[in-house]
Amino acid sequence: MSVRLGGVVIDGVDLDRLARFWSSLLDLPVSRREDDWVSLGPDLALQRVTAPKTVKNRVHLDLVAADFTEAAALAARLGATPVGDIHEDLWQVWQDPEGNEFCLCKS
């Protein structure tokens, strides 16, 4: 028996908004779109849920940036917000436009 990771799925209420954010931030094309599902590239998808996020994610993405300052500026322009300071001069927690946490990391 073999088990493999098929991808990562992020829940959201406004899939169009999240698709614009994640597609632009990660430079991933929309590869599939349905009423309640958007695939971005081969490994990331967005799934519509009816309730907004209310608690901290138990799983998050670590995004490694070649230029941290440029990536942070892009994330902010796209609607993300930083959560606290940069830790160990290496990584910072951010939230996407619907509050899903991710870490922006220096390469």
N, C-alpha and C positions, 0 to 999 in steps of 0.2 A: 504494500500500500504506500502511496505517495501523496503527500499534502503539500500544496504550495500556496503562497499568497497571490491572490488574483488581482488585488488592487486595494485602494483605500477609498472609502465612501464618507463624504461629509454631509450631514443632515442640514437642511435649511428650509426656511419658509418661502423666501423669494429666490427661486432658482436662477432667474435671469440676472439678478444683481450679483449673486454669488458666482455665476458662470463668468460674467464680465471681470469680476475681481480676480478669481483664481486663474483664468485663462490669460489675463494680462500680466499678472505677477509672475507666473511660471512659464509664460510664452508657450502655452499648450493650446492647440486648436480644439474646438468642440468637434468631437468625432461621432457623437450620437446624441440625439435630443428626442425626448418623449415628454408627455405631460408632467410626469413626476420623476424624471430622471434625465441627467445630463452627464455624458462621458467627456472627459478632457484627456486627450491623448489616450494611451493604452492602459494607464494605471491609476487614474484618479477619476472619481465620479461624485456627483452631487445628487442627493435624494431628497425629494420634497417630504416634509413633515408638517403637521398642522400646528404644533406648539412651538413657541420660541424657546431658545436655549435659556436655562435658568441656573445651572450649576456648572462647575468646572469640568472640562473634558477629562476623561480618564485615559484617553489616547490622544496624542497630538503629532503634528508633522514637525520635523527639524529641517529647516530649509537653509542650505549652505550658500552663502553669497560670495562671489569673487570680490565684489566691492560692497562692503557692508553699508557704508554711508549712502551710496546710490540706491541700494536695495531698500533701505529703510525709507528713503525719500519717496521711492516708487510706491511702496506699500501704503504710506500715509496718503499720497495723492489718490490712490485707488479706494481709500476708505477704511484702511486698517488703523488701529490705534495701539501704541505701545502700552504695556502693563508693567510699570516699574522701570528700574534702571538696567543697564547692561551688567550681566553677571560675569565675574572672573575675566572681564575684558574679552569675552568670547561669544556670549549669546544673550538674547533679550526675548522675553515673552511678548507676543503681540496677539491681537484679536482681529479676526476678519470682520466685515461689516455686520455680521449677525452674532458676533461674540465668540466664535469658535477659536480656541487658542492654537497658536503655532509658535515655534521658536525660530527666530532669525539668527543664524550663526555666522560667525566669521570663518572664512576658509583657512 
